[in-house]
Amino acid sequence: MRALVYHGPGQSSWDTVPDPVIEEATDAIVRVDATTVCGSDLRILRGDLPEVRPGTVLGHEAVGEVVEVGRDVHHLRPGDQVIVSAVSACGRCRECRDTVFGQCSGSGGRLLGDRIDGTQGELVRVPLADRSAHRRPGNVALDDAILLSEVLPTAYEVGVRNGHVSPGDTVVVVGAGPVGLASAGIARLYSPRRVVVVDLSPARLEAAARMGLEAAGSPGELVADLSEGPGADVVIEASGEPDGFALSTRVVRTGGHIANIGMHGRPVILHLESLWRKNVTISTGQVDTSSTPWLLERVRYGDLPVSGLVTHSFPLDRMEDAYRAFAHGPATGALKVVLHRA
């Protein structure tokens, strides 16, 4: 098969590699009909995740068709259309029993495109398939379904749920990338008073406006706006930038919540001198994807419109073009880029 192979920091290529095979009885082989690029893929290419070995097929999000299953896979069969979760769950360890799949201490966790070959190819081996792949209903389009691999669960679990978004809240989302905009969209399910998105990219603020979200033109505008009241009840930090986290601490109200989603590759200063008396709760986390079935129902029945998050489409063999488009998203307005099997 053909796949995007990582060769070390700054190096990757679209290569011919051996087809994946069943290695464990709980595996499934899935033909990739759609996949996408994530910010963590860019971090791997920058060399920020040295545990990823050269020769690894990248990617951890996919939608496709099951072509083979191991003997201990009981809930899937060849021909099933599935959403491949970015997180694999063994289902037996203490963490999985607590539905904290991202911290699985058994044989699961963050495997695809990290510890084993991932989804950015024509086929993928999905470990622990019964708990790590979800049937895709026929009325959920590929471009919507791919968002359920990671983007929507991250936005909900690490942002909205950890931030305790509640009716009547003022919610501020710092960073209008795909996860930030998804967080804002999901937050609206909880009847907040306001959901305000802030970003330095005019293109991404335009994307927020197209999705019907309130956008602040600049951090200064946001601070001035909120200074007339108590501040934000919930701030979802989705930029991954030190300045984005600093802004979050400035606009949160006393007794409010900061839910950090952003992947911070650089040190961030925590200004406790201005926070210690404010009773602020700060949460961090890694996605578990335990919420995928619930989110799938919201998308399936139209409660959560998500089509605006996909802005670019490529054939699978233009993987490197897709990476370039995604990497320059703040300038071009690209959000999620989806690659389809020809």
Backbone torsions as a table, in degrees:
resi	resn	phi	psi	omega
1	MET	NA	171.1	175.8
2	ARG	-106.4	142.9	-176.9
3	ALA	-158.8	161.6	175.6
4	LEU	-88.5	117.9	-174.3
5	VAL	-110.6	132.4	177.2
6	TYR	-83.7	130.7	-178.8
7	HIS	-116.4	12.3	-176.3
8	GLY	120.1	169.4	-175.9
9	PRO	-50.0	125.1	177.2
10	GLY	78.7	6.0	-173.7
11	GLN	-131.6	127.4	173.8
12	SER	-155.4	161.7	178.5
13	SER	-155.9	153.9	176.9
14	TRP	-87.7	103.1	-168.3
15	ASP	-119.1	164.7	167.6
16	THR	-89.2	125.6	-178.8
17	VAL	-132.6	162.6	178.3
18	PRO	-61.9	144.4	173.8
19	ASP	-61.6	141.9	175.4
20	PRO	-67.9	152.7	179.3
21	VAL	-130.5	160.3	175.2
22	ILE	-63.4	121.9	178.2
23	GLU	-108.8	-30.6	177.8
24	GLU	-126.3	153.9	-177.0
25	ALA	-64.2	-16.2	-179.1
26	THR	-96.6	7.4	-178.6
27	ASP	-82.7	157.2	165.1
28	ALA	-133.1	149.0	171.6
29	ILE	-103.4	127.8	-176.9
30	VAL	-119.9	131.1	170.6
31	ARG	-77.9	125.0	-174.8
32	VAL	-81.3	115.1	174.9
33	ASP	-94.2	-26.6	177.2
34	ALA	-154.0	140.4	174.4
35	THR	-143.9	177.4	-176.0
36	THR	-152.0	176.3	-178.2
37	VAL	-113.2	139.4	-177.4
38	CYS	-119.1	158.8	176.7
39	GLY	-58.7	-31.5	178.9
40	SER	-69.8	-26.2	174.0
41	ASP	-64.6	-40.3	177.0
42	LEU	-63.8	-38.5	179.0
43	ARG	-64.7	-38.8	176.9
44	ILE	-60.1	-45.9	-178.6
45	LEU	-65.4	-28.7	176.4
46	ARG	-75.9	-12.2	-178.1
47	GLY	90.4	13.3	-177.8
48	ASP	-75.6	-16.5	-179.0
49	LEU	-120.7	80.1	-173.1
50	PRO	-65.4	-13.8	179.9
51	GLU	-70.9	-17.1	178.0
52	VAL	-78.7	120.1	-173.2
53	ARG	-84.7	142.7	170.7
54	PRO	-54.2	141.7	-175.6
55	GLY	98.5	-5.9	-179.3
56	THR	-81.7	135.4	170.2
57	VAL	-75.2	127.5	-175.2
58	LEU	-81.9	171.4	173.5
59	GLY	100.8	146.1	-179.4
60	HIS	-143.5	14.1	179.2
61	GLU	-128.7	133.4	-179.8
62	ALA	-162.7	156.0	168.5
63	VAL	-130.0	137.8	-178.7
64	GLY	-172.5	-163.7	-176.7
65	GLU	-115.3	131.7	176.4
66	VAL	-67.5	128.4	178.2
67	VAL	-112.2	-19.3	179.7
68	GLU	-159.9	147.3	177.6
69	VAL	-133.4	151.7	173.5
70	GLY	-76.6	167.7	-172.8
71	ARG	-68.5	-19.5	179.6
72	ASP	-100.6	13.9	172.7
73	VAL	-93.5	117.4	-171.2
74	HIS	-111.3	-17.4	-173.8
75	HIS	-107.8	0.1	178.6
76	LEU	-129.2	153.8	175.7
77	ARG	-144.4	158.9	177.5
78	PRO	-53.5	137.1	-177.6
79	GLY	100.6	-18.4	178.5
80	ASP	-67.0	137.4	171.7
81	GLN	-87.9	127.5	-172.6
82	VAL	-135.2	155.5	168.9
83	ILE	-101.3	120.9	179.8
84	VAL	-87.1	122.4	179.5
85	SER	-73.8	146.2	176.7
86	ALA	-70.9	-15.5	-177.4
87	VAL	-121.3	135.3	177.8
88	SER	-101.8	138.9	-175.5
89	ALA	-123.3	126.2	177.9
90	CYS	-74.2	-29.0	178.3
91	GLY	81.5	-2.7	-174.8
92	ARG	-114.3	-30.8	-175.3
93	CYS	-71.8	168.7	-178.9
94	ARG	-59.2	-41.3	-178.3
95	GLU	-64.4	-43.3	179.1
96	CYS	-66.4	-36.8	177.3
97	ARG	-64.4	-25.6	175.2
98	ASP	-91.2	9.9	-177.7
99	THR	59.8	26.8	175.4
100	VAL	-99.9	66.8	-171.4
101	PHE	-63.1	-31.9	-178.7
102	GLY	-63.1	-19.7	179.6
103	GLN	-107.0	18.8	-177.2
104	CYS	-48.1	125.3	179.5
105	SER	-99.9	5.1	175.9
106	GLY	-90.8	-123.8	-177.3
107	SER	-102.5	11.2	-177.1
108	GLY	-110.5	-147.1	-176.8
109	GLY	100.5	-150.2	179.6
110	ARG	-83.4	94.2	-176.0
111	LEU	-105.9	-53.5	-171.1
112	LEU	-62.9	129.9	179.1
113	GLY	69.1	11.2	-178.3
114	ASP	-130.6	-73.8	178.4
115	ARG	-92.7	-20.3	176.2
116	ILE	-135.6	169.3	179.1
117	ASP	-60.0	143.5	-173.0
118	GLY	-106.0	-153.0	-164.0
119	THR	-98.9	-5.5	-175.2
120	GLN	-87.1	62.7	178.9
121	GLY	-160.3	-173.2	-176.3
122	GLU	-80.1	-24.2	177.9
123	LEU	-139.1	155.6	176.2
124	VAL	-144.1	139.7	171.5
125	ARG	-87.2	120.8	-179.1
126	VAL	-102.4	109.6	178.8
127	PRO	-75.9	155.6	176.1
128	LEU	50.8	49.0	-165.1
129	ALA	-64.1	-33.1	-178.4
130	ASP	-58.3	-35.5	-178.4
131	ARG	-102.6	-4.4	-171.7
132	SER	-120.7	10.2	174.1
133	ALA	-141.8	139.5	-175.9
134	HIS	-122.6	134.5	178.5
135	ARG	-61.0	135.6	178.8
136	ARG	-94.2	119.2	175.7
137	PRO	-62.8	150.0	-176.6
138	GLY	-64.2	-22.3	-178.4
139	ASN	-93.0	9.8	175.2
140	VAL	-107.0	113.7	-175.9
141	ALA	-64.7	155.5	178.9
142	LEU	-54.4	-45.9	-175.2
143	ASP	-68.9	-23.6	172.7
144	ASP	-81.7	-40.9	-176.3
145	ALA	-63.3	-37.0	-177.1
146	ILE	-62.0	-26.6	179.4
147	LEU	-69.7	-17.9	179.7
148	LEU	-83.8	-8.7	175.6
149	SER	-65.4	-40.6	-177.7
150	GLU	-151.7	-44.3	-170.0
151	VAL	-57.4	-53.8	-176.8
152	LEU	-68.1	-43.9	175.5
153	PRO	-59.8	-38.3	178.0
154	THR	-62.8	-47.7	-178.7
155	ALA	-59.6	-42.1	-178.6
156	TYR	-74.6	-53.6	-171.3
157	GLU	-70.4	-48.2	-173.3
158	VAL	-87.1	-26.3	-179.1
159	GLY	-98.9	-72.6	-171.6
160	VAL	-67.8	-47.8	-177.5
161	ARG	-70.9	-46.8	177.8
162	ASN	-63.5	-30.4	179.2
163	GLY	-80.8	-6.2	179.0
164	HIS	56.2	47.6	176.9
165	VAL	-62.2	133.1	-174.2
166	SER	-136.5	162.6	177.6
167	PRO	-55.6	137.5	178.3
168	GLY	84.7	-2.9	-177.9
169	ASP	-72.5	154.6	162.8
170	THR	-98.5	119.3	-176.6
171	VAL	-114.3	129.5	175.7
172	VAL	-114.8	129.6	175.7
173	VAL	-110.6	118.4	-180.0
174	VAL	-96.3	109.6	-177.9
175	GLY	109.2	112.2	-175.9
176	ALA	-103.2	40.2	169.7
177	GLY	-79.0	-172.0	-176.6
178	PRO	-58.2	-44.4	-177.9
179	VAL	-71.5	-37.6	177.5
180	GLY	-62.4	-46.3	179.4
181	LEU	-67.2	-36.4	175.5
182	ALA	-63.3	-39.7	178.1
183	SER	-61.1	-43.4	179.6
184	ALA	-63.7	-41.1	179.4
185	GLY	-65.3	-42.8	179.4
186	ILE	-69.0	-36.8	179.0
187	ALA	-57.1	-33.3	-178.5
188	ARG	-65.7	-19.1	175.7
189	LEU	-64.9	-18.6	-174.6
190	TYR	-101.1	15.8	174.5
191	SER	56.0	49.5	175.1
192	PRO	-70.8	162.5	176.2
193	ARG	-71.7	-43.1	179.4
194	ARG	-143.1	148.0	166.8
195	VAL	-129.3	115.0	-176.0
196	VAL	-115.1	130.8	178.6
197	VAL	-108.3	135.0	178.1
198	VAL	-126.9	139.4	179.7
199	ASP	-159.8	156.8	177.7
200	LEU	-86.8	-8.8	-176.7
201	SER	-94.6	115.9	176.1
202	PRO	-58.4	-36.2	-179.4
203	ALA	-63.5	-39.9	-179.2
204	ARG	-75.3	-31.0	173.7
205	LEU	-66.6	-34.7	175.2
206	GLU	-65.0	-37.8	177.0
207	ALA	-63.4	-40.6	177.4
208	ALA	-60.8	-42.9	-179.9
209	ALA	-64.5	-38.3	178.4
210	ARG	-63.1	-29.2	178.2
211	MET	-84.8	4.6	178.9
212	GLY	79.4	20.3	-179.6
213	LEU	-95.9	151.1	175.5
214	GLU	-79.2	126.7	-176.6
215	ALA	-117.7	134.8	173.6
216	ALA	-93.8	130.5	-174.9
217	GLY	-69.0	-23.1	-179.2
218	SER	-159.0	158.9	175.2
219	PRO	-56.9	-38.7	179.5
220	GLY	-62.5	-40.5	177.4
221	GLU	-62.2	-40.2	179.7
222	LEU	-64.7	-46.6	-179.3
223	VAL	-61.3	-43.5	179.7
224	ALA	-63.4	-40.1	180.0
225	ASP	-62.8	-48.3	-175.0
226	LEU	-77.8	-15.0	-177.8
227	SER	-66.9	-17.6	179.0
228	GLU	-80.5	-8.8	178.6
229	GLY	-129.2	-165.1	-178.1
230	PRO	-75.3	-12.1	-176.6
231	GLY	108.8	-170.3	-176.7
232	ALA	-85.4	135.8	174.4
233	ASP	-69.1	-39.4	-178.6
234	VAL	-134.8	130.7	171.5
235	VAL	-118.4	125.4	176.7
236	ILE	-104.9	111.0	-178.0
237	GLU	-88.5	108.4	-175.6
238	ALA	-122.0	13.3	-178.9
239	SER	-89.6	-30.7	-175.8
240	GLY	74.1	14.1	-178.0
241	GLU	-110.4	144.9	177.9
242	PRO	-55.5	-40.5	179.4
243	ASP	-66.6	-32.2	177.6
244	GLY	-66.4	-39.4	177.7
245	PHE	-68.8	-40.1	178.4
246	ALA	-61.1	-41.5	177.5
247	LEU	-62.0	-39.7	179.6
248	SER	-58.3	-41.2	-179.2
249	THR	-71.1	-22.8	-179.7
250	ARG	-79.9	-32.1	-172.2
251	VAL	-100.2	-9.3	-179.6
252	VAL	-73.5	142.2	179.9
253	ARG	-81.0	167.3	171.4
254	THR	-60.9	128.2	-177.7
255	GLY	82.8	7.0	-177.2
256	GLY	-87.0	-176.7	-176.8
257	HIS	-123.8	137.3	168.5
258	ILE	-114.0	118.6	178.3
259	ALA	-107.2	111.4	-177.6
260	ASN	-89.4	118.2	173.7
261	ILE	-103.5	-36.4	-171.6
262	GLY	-54.2	141.2	176.5
263	MET	-87.2	107.8	-174.6
264	HIS	-92.3	110.1	178.3
265	GLY	-91.5	-4.1	179.4
266	ARG	-126.1	157.5	178.5
267	PRO	-60.2	145.0	-180.0
268	VAL	-125.0	133.1	179.2
269	ILE	-84.6	128.4	175.0
270	LEU	-99.5	109.1	-174.5
271	HIS	-82.6	74.6	179.6
272	LEU	-65.2	-23.6	179.5
273	GLU	-61.7	-24.7	178.3
274	SER	-107.5	-5.5	-176.1
275	LEU	-109.2	-22.5	-166.1
276	TRP	-59.9	-28.0	-177.2
277	ARG	-97.8	3.3	-172.1
278	LYS	-94.0	-1.7	180.0
279	ASN	56.6	39.5	-178.3
280	VAL	-89.2	138.6	174.4
281	THR	-103.1	127.9	177.3
282	ILE	-115.4	126.5	178.8
283	SER	-119.8	147.6	172.0
284	THR	-127.4	173.7	177.1
285	GLY	170.1	167.0	173.8
286	GLN	-115.8	143.2	-178.1
287	VAL	-61.1	144.4	177.1
288	ASP	-107.8	-24.0	-175.0
289	THR	63.4	16.6	175.4
290	SER	-68.7	-19.4	-178.2
291	SER	-88.6	-1.0	-174.2
292	THR	-55.1	-45.6	179.5
293	PRO	-59.1	-41.1	179.3
294	TRP	-65.7	-44.5	179.4
295	LEU	-65.5	-36.9	178.2
296	LEU	-58.6	-40.5	178.3
297	GLU	-66.8	-37.3	178.4
298	ARG	-64.4	-41.2	178.3
299	VAL	-69.8	-43.8	-176.1
300	ARG	-59.1	-39.1	-175.4
301	TYR	-100.2	11.5	172.0
302	GLY	81.9	8.0	178.7
303	ASP	-72.6	-23.9	-175.2
304	LEU	-129.3	89.8	178.3
305	PRO	-72.0	127.5	-173.1
306	VAL	-129.6	-0.1	-171.9
307	SER	-61.8	-25.7	-179.4
308	GLY	-68.7	-10.9	-178.6
309	LEU	-79.4	-21.1	178.7
310	VAL	-96.7	117.8	-175.1
311	THR	-114.5	-21.8	-175.7
312	HIS	-135.0	143.4	179.1
313	SER	-131.5	139.4	-179.1
314	PHE	-138.1	153.9	166.7
315	PRO	-70.7	157.6	-172.3
316	LEU	-58.8	-34.0	-176.3
317	ASP	-79.2	2.4	174.7
318	ARG	-105.1	40.0	-177.1
319	MET	-57.4	-43.2	-177.0
320	GLU	-67.7	-33.5	174.0
321	ASP	-64.7	-39.3	179.0
322	ALA	-63.4	-41.3	177.2
323	TYR	-60.3	-43.5	-179.3
324	ARG	-63.6	-43.7	179.8
325	ALA	-61.5	-43.9	-178.7
326	PHE	-67.8	-40.6	-177.9
327	ALA	-64.0	-27.7	-179.4
328	HIS	-103.4	23.4	-177.7
329	GLY	-54.1	-43.9	-179.8
330	PRO	-58.5	-29.8	179.5
331	ALA	-86.3	-38.5	-173.3
332	THR	-93.8	-16.1	-174.6
333	GLY	87.8	3.0	178.6
334	ALA	-65.2	132.5	174.7
335	LEU	-108.1	-105.2	175.4
336	LYS	-86.4	132.6	173.8
337	VAL	-106.7	129.6	-175.7
338	VAL	-116.2	134.9	177.7
339	LEU	-109.3	133.0	-175.7
340	HIS	-115.5	144.8	171.5
341	ARG	-64.3	136.8	-179.2
342	ALA	-64.7	NA	NA
